[in-house]
Each structure stands twice: as structure tokens, then as C-alpha cells.
Amino acid sequence: MDKLSITGGRALHGRLRVSGAKNSTLPILAGTLLTDEPVLVRNAPHLHDVTTMIELLGTLGAQVVIDEKLNVEVCANNLTQLCAPYELVKTMRASFLVLGPLVAKHGKAQVSLPGGCAIGSRPVDQHLKGLEVLGAKVSVSDGYVYADAPDGLIGADVYMDLVTVGGTENLMMAACLARGTTRLQNAAREPEIVDLGNFLNTLGARVTGHGTSTIEIQGVEKMHGGEHRVMADRVEAGTYLIAAAATRGSIKLVDVEPDTLGAVLEKLQQAGAILTIGDDWIELDMQGKRPRAVDIETTPYPGFPTDMQAQFMALNAIAEGTSAIRENIFENRFMHVQEMNRLGADIELHGHSMAVVHGTDQLRAAPVMATDLRASSSLVIAALVAQGTTIIDRIYHIDRGYETIEEKLQQLGGSVQRVS
Ligand code: UD1
């Protein structure tokens, strides 16, 4: 099993291109199932989760062609099955996003209940409730969800009890081919939802309000082919900015969408980073100074993202002062705390949702284990500042969400090697 070997103590400096967004690519690939015509998805990142989604599309019978620039062309005109099997869905929760498109287009779908990162129970009740409101008959048995709508879905008002990114995406896609108008209320407002809405509209859907908490979708009879460039990955961008800040470095990110990073950029400024921001680039400079501790509370977009909580905790671990971190989205997203404390951090947990981080001026290398995707990148950041060589085990979690992380960090002067 691959590990990362990281020798800490070097400030990150340099320029880096940000990859396409994983969390946008996955729903967009699922959305290609809504049409019989070919769809070209550009700027997809080279990641394990993206490969899993492509494999799932292939299993359903879609033809997928990937070129050397990682543009993915999908043609779903001749599906051979409408079942997303447990083997694929269990490794990646986002596989569940094929449910909406399949039942909308084919009137029928069978999708395994999801797995994914071990960061809480992560139910799918809102996805299912919404599909029922749109007229599907939904049942769960033997670990599978069965959805039937032989006469097609019917547009309706759907109120989501909580803000769910995946739930909003699944229902948005389903509603595209429903008869009549659907209004999704209390919808997620994440930039990836905006990207998905824009993508669906290029295929002939009629989606408005994406990016606000009420999304309106006027159903169309048929969608057509098209081409879409996936937005930049805001979590990847934020992770490298935080890594540069933690190591007291200076970096320039290019091909990034600064507007999608508001809450994170504000926290980095509070931590002492000097930021210069252009249309599609961000420069961060710590001027060699130690960061200041900053309190964080995760909330749905536009609040501070849960996907960057762990990385900011690593920064707070070596910052000057004490900070409080509250996690409001997932109930088990502090698994990195124990590992960070093995590196000499001083973090106390108060229940499932609150951590108090006492900044120390030096972390020390130790063997640690990655537990979930974003937790792994927080350990990478901690290792980059720790004295000595840290070995991070189980980095397959990192490969799910970060494209060639060791190469990108080497490019910035980090001493990072992949070892087996
Ligand atoms: C997506 C992102 C993930 C991010 C998360 C929150 C992708 C592929 N993944 O995950 O990186 O951390 O948004 O920003 O885009 N919930 C329910 N019932 C439901 C659905 C969700 O109770 O039917 C709960 C979840 O357990 C969780 C919260 O709602 O506590 C938010 O989950 P959700 O926004 O759905 O996350 P994902 O779409 O799975």
C-alpha cells in the first residue's frame, strides 16, 4: 500500500495550476445519463473518484472515451442496465447521483445505498423523499434503493429539511426531464451546484436560481449533447493555500476561481496571510511569519466549508494562540485530531463537534494514518511543518481527491515522496 514520506520544515514557494473540481465533475458525469447524445466534459481531474464514476457509467453501458488531456466524452444512448451495483457505490457515495438521472430518463433505477468516507452516517433520506414528491415510487430492500416512475416524473415543489449538496444535485437532475416545473426549496448554494446547473442548461435543460436557495427547473421533454468545462477545484486550491500559510511560504495559484473561496480567504487573512487576488489567480504571502490562530465554524456555502476544516486545524495547530473549531455538517469529522496529536499538536475534543486547538510552535514527525479524504490532506500539511520525516499510511484516501499531490508539493519545494 502506498505511503507518503514527508520531510518537514521547508516553506512552500512557487506557482501551481489548480485542477478541475472533483465535486463538480462527479455530478456532471452522472448528468451525462440524461441524454442519448454525446457529451464532452473538459478539465476533469485525474482522480480515483472520477475513475470510479467513469467505471460506473461503463457498467451501465455508456460509452466513455477519455483523451490524453483528460477530456471525457460520454454517450449514454444504449444503456444495458439500470442498476448501480454495491461494489462501485460502496467505494464512493457520489455514485448515488446516478439515481436521479436514471429514473428521470428511463423511468426506473436500482442503486445501492452508498458508502464513501467514514465521516458519519450520511443518510440519503432527502434524495429519496424528493424523488417521491416528484412522483417516483421508492423502496429500499437488501441494501438497494429501487425507484420507479414508468410514466415519467412530475414537477413539484420540494422542500428539503436540511441543506444537502448531493440531494440538491440528484433532484435537480431528476427534475430536468420531469413534466412541468419543479421548485427545490432550501437548496444547497455551493459553487458546484452552479456549475452543474450551467452544465445541464448547455444540454438544453431549463434551470434557474442555481446558486440561491430556491432552484426552479422547468422540465423539458428531451436533452441534447454538448460540451462543458468543469470549474476549478476550490478545495484543492484552499488546501494548497493553507499549506503555504502553515509553512510560512508564498505561492501563486493559477486557473483558480477566487469568488468560490470567500470564507477561506477571509480566514487566511485573519491568520496573517497577505493575499493578492486576480480574476483567475491568487497570491498568498506569509512574509516568513508564523500564522495566528483563527476560530472556524463550518456551515453550508457561503460559510466555511467542512471540506477545509481539517486543513485549517493543521494550520491552527502550529499557529500563535488558541482557537475553537466547530464542525456543524458531519458528526464524525475529527478523526484527524488523534493523528495530529501524535505529531505533537495539542488539540482537545469536546464532544463530536467542537475542538480546541492550542497552537504549538513545533510539530515533530511520527508515523500517522490517513482516515478520510480531507483528514489526509490535513496530515500532509502537519507533516510539511513537522521536524523530521513523517510517514503517512493509507494515502489511497488522498488519491480520491488530490491530483498527483506529491508532484504538486515537490513543484512548490516540499520534500514529499510516494513510497510503497
Ligand atoms: C458533498 C461533497 C462533500 C462535502 C459535503 C458537504 C461531493 C461529491 N461531496 O457531500 O465533499 O463534504 O457535500 O459540503 O460533492 N444528509 C442527510 N440526508 C440526506 C443527505 C444529507 O441527513 O438525504 C446530511 C449528511 O449526513 C450531512 C449533511 O446532510 O450531515 C450534508 O451532506 P451533503 O451536503 O448531502 O453531503 P454530500 O453531498 O454527501
Boltz pocket constraint, residues with backbone or C-beta under 6 A from the ligand:
constraints:
  - pocket:
      binder: B
      contacts: [[A, 22], [A, 23], [A, 24], [A, 26], [A, 93], [A, 94], [A, 120], [A, 121], [A, 122], [A, 123], [A, 124], [A, 125], [A, 126], [A, 127], [A, 128], [A, 162], [A, 163], [A, 164], [A, 165], [A, 166], [A, 167], [A, 192], [A, 306], [A, 307], [A, 328], [A, 329], [A, 330], [A, 331]]
      max_distance: 6.0
